[in-house]
Amino acid sequence: MFYEIGTPHGLPHDPFKACVVPRPIGWISTLSADGVPNLAPYSFFNAVSSEPPMVVYSSNGIQPGRNAAAPKDTLANIVATGEFVVNVATWDLRDAMNASSVAAEAEVDEFALAGLTAAACRLVAAPRVGESPISLECRLHQTVELPADSGRNVLVIGRVVGIHISESVLTEGRIDLGKLRPIARLGYRDYACVSETFLMTRPAGGDKLAGN
């Protein structure tokens, strides 16, 4: 089948999100200008550079109960403070991650709501998820306003300035995905858990490009 965006596709649900899978979950923690911790998962997230390490996520749609122009709490906090933390959501933390996705008022602490520890970071004021085995401390690099069919669609680019890695997910000095078991977003209400990997050797000279 083929359909042009903006025309009927004949399917019961919009298939776009199910076409771009799996998508890493940016479980983003911030601190408001008033000192209130905030935590929320975003599925339009990824790393975009390694030298220097940089990440990107997009904040789109409308926060329930607010006008279309109002930013979501995560975005508002990042713009106000210039800082945020990306925490890796894992299989063991799936329920807490889901609980933190609730549409709550700005004064609500999602850490407390999800039963999580707001642990101190080293270089930024925003807290990290203490239970997450990997957290990336980030400073805001740039925001880009994108076209939006409803609400706002803002691309947020952050520079990673510090990384927390739990010894529990390391094997011989490497992050062991079998121990980490990160979860990813698929289409509809589906998620995936990464627990199995396979090795491929790149063509001659390719290892340098792969960062090995």
C-alpha positions in Angstrom: 0.0 0.0 0.0 1.0 3.6 -0.3 -0.7 6.8 1.1 0.2 10.4 0.9 0.5 12.2 4.2 -2.7 14.2 4.8 -4.9 11.8 2.8 -6.8 8.8 4.2 -4.7 5.6 4.7 -7.6 3.3 5.4 -6.0 1.8 8.5 -7.6 1.8 12.0 -4.6 3.8 13.4 -1.9 6.1 12.1 1.0 3.7 11.1 3.8 6.2 11.1 5.1 5.5 14.7 5.0 1.8 14.0 7.1 2.3 10.9 10.0 3.9 12.8 10.9 1.3 15.4 12.4 0.6 17.8 12.7 4.1 19.2 14.9 4.7 22.3 13.0 6.2 25.2 14.4 9.5 26.5 13.3 9.4 30.2 14.1 13.0 30.9 14.4 14.6 34.3 14.5 18.3 34.9 14.2 20.9 37.7 11.9 23.9 37.4 13.0 27.4 38.2 11.1 27.0 41.5 13.0 23.8 42.4 10.3 21.3 41.6 11.7 18.0 40.0 10.0 16.8 36.9 10.3 13.4 35.1 8.7 12.3 31.8 9.4 9.8 29.0 9.7 10.8 25.4 9.9 8.4 22.5 11.1 10.8 19.9 14.7 10.7 21.2 18.1 9.6 20.1 21.9 10.3 20.2 23.0 12.5 17.3 26.8 12.8 17.9 29.6 11.1 19.8 32.4 13.7 19.5 31.1 15.6 21.4 28.3 13.4 22.7 25.0 15.0 22.0 21.3 13.9 22.2 18.1 15.2 20.8 14.4 14.8 21.7 11.2 16.5 20.5 8.4 17.8 22.6 5.2 17.8 20.6 1.5 17.9 21.1 -0.6 19.7 23.7 -0.4 19.2 27.5 -3.9 18.3 28.6 -5.7 21.2 30.3 -3.4 23.9 28.7 -3.6 26.1 25.7 -1.9 25.0 22.5 1.0 27.5 22.8 2.0 26.4 26.3 5.2 24.3 26.5 5.2 21.0 28.3 6.8 21.0 31.7 10.0 19.3 30.6 10.6 21.8 27.8 9.7 24.8 30.0 12.2 23.6 32.6 15.0 23.0 30.1 14.5 26.5 28.6 14.5 28.1 32.0 17.5 26.3 33.5 19.5 25.1 30.5 19.9 21.6 32.0 18.3 18.2 31.9 19.2 14.5 32.4 18.4 11.5 30.2 17.9 8.3 32.2 17.8 4.9 30.6 14.5 3.1 31.1 14.9 -0.6 31.6 12.7 -3.7 31.9 12.8 -3.5 35.7 11.8 0.2 35.6 9.0 -0.1 33.0 6.1 0.4 35.4 7.8 3.4 37.0 8.6 4.9 33.6 4.9 4.4 32.6 3.7 6.0 35.9 5.9 9.1 35.2 4.1 9.7 31.9 1.0 10.9 33.7 -0.3 14.4 32.6 0.2 16.2 35.9 0.4 19.8 37.0 3.7 21.6 37.0 4.0 21.4 40.8 3.7 17.6 40.9 6.9 15.7 41.5 6.8 12.6 39.2 9.7 11.1 41.1 7.6 10.8 44.2 4.6 9.8 42.1 6.5 6.9 40.5 8.2 5.9 43.7 11.7 6.8 42.4 14.8 8.3 44.0 15.7 11.8 42.8 19.5 11.4 43.1 21.9 14.3 42.9 24.0 14.9 39.7 27.6 16.0 39.6 27.5 18.8 37.0 23.9 19.9 36.7 21.2 20.8 39.2 18.5 18.6 37.7 18.2 15.3 39.5 18.7 11.9 37.9 16.7 8.7 38.5 18.7 6.9 41.2 17.4 3.5 40.1 18.4 3.9 36.5 21.7 2.2 35.7 22.7 4.9 33.2 22.1 8.6 33.3 23.4 11.3 31.0 23.8 14.8 32.4 23.1 17.4 29.7 23.2 21.1 29.0 21.0 22.7 26.5 22.6 23.5 23.2 19.7 24.6 21.0 16.0 24.5 20.5 14.4 24.4 17.1 10.7 25.2 16.5 9.3 22.7 14.0 6.0 22.7 12.0 3.1 21.3 14.1 -0.4 20.2 13.2 -1.5 21.0 16.7 0.2 22.5 19.8 4.0 23.0 19.5 6.7 20.8 18.1 10.1 21.7 19.5 13.4 19.9 18.9 15.7 20.1 21.8 19.4 19.4 21.3 21.6 18.8 24.4 25.3 18.3 25.0 26.2 15.5 27.3 28.6 16.7 30.0 28.6 13.7 32.3 27.6 10.1 32.4 26.6 7.8 35.3 27.1 4.1 34.7 26.2 1.5 37.3 28.8 -1.3 37.8 25.9 -3.7 37.7 25.6 -3.4 33.9 29.2 -3.8 33.1 31.0 -6.9 31.9 34.7 -6.7 31.3 34.5 -3.0 30.9 31.7 -2.9 28.4 28.0 -2.1 28.9 26.2 -5.5 28.8 22.8 -5.2 27.2 21.8 -8.5 28.7 22.2 -6.9 32.1 20.9 -3.5 31.2 17.8 -4.7 29.3 16.7 -1.3 28.0 13.2 -0.9 26.7 12.2 0.9 23.5 9.0 2.3 22.1 7.2 0.7 19.2 4.0 1.6 17.5 0.5 1.7 19.2 0.8 0.6 22.8 3.7 -1.7 22.2 7.2 -1.7 23.7 10.3 -3.9 23.2 13.0 -5.0 25.6 16.6 -5.3 24.2 18.2 -8.4 25.7 19.7 -10.3 22.8 22.4 -9.0 20.4 24.4 -10.4 17.6 27.9 -9.5 16.2 28.7 -8.4 12.7 32.2 -7.6 11.4 32.3 -4.6 9.1 34.2 -4.6 5.8 37.9 -3.7 5.8 38.5 -0.3 7.3 34.9 -0.2 8.6 35.9 -0.7 12.3 37.3 2.8 12.4 33.9 4.2 11.3 32.1 2.1 13.8 34.1 3.6 16.7 35.7 0.3 17.8 
